[in-house]
Amino acid sequence: MRVKVRLGAGLARLAAAPLLTLDLPDGATVAELRSRLGAEQPELAPALASALPVRAGSHVTAADALADGDEVALLLPVSGG
């Protein structure tokens, strides 16, 4: 299946492009997406563990399954004061 990954500003500066496309096995999870992304874009790997995954405007967990055509945004958390 094919999934789009939109990188937030903090991650986009580390990657080849702010919008990437990954081919994943059917039923792959958000954790598998992070793993594949880290392997294909090693400069992103250290930041991926703290990235907040969002699909269709809602937070998703590492165990959530993805579907063909999904778009997942990965955003770095911002601390408030």
Sequence and secondary structure as in RCSB ss.txt:
>XXXX:A:sequence
MRVKVRLGAGLARLAAAPLLTLDLPDGATVAELRSRLGAEQPELAPALASALPVRAGSHVTAADALADGDEVALL
LPVSGG
>XXXX:A:secstr
 EEEEEE HHHHTTSS SEEEEE  TT BHHHHHHHHHHH TTTHHHHTT EEEETTEE  TT B  TT EEEEE
      
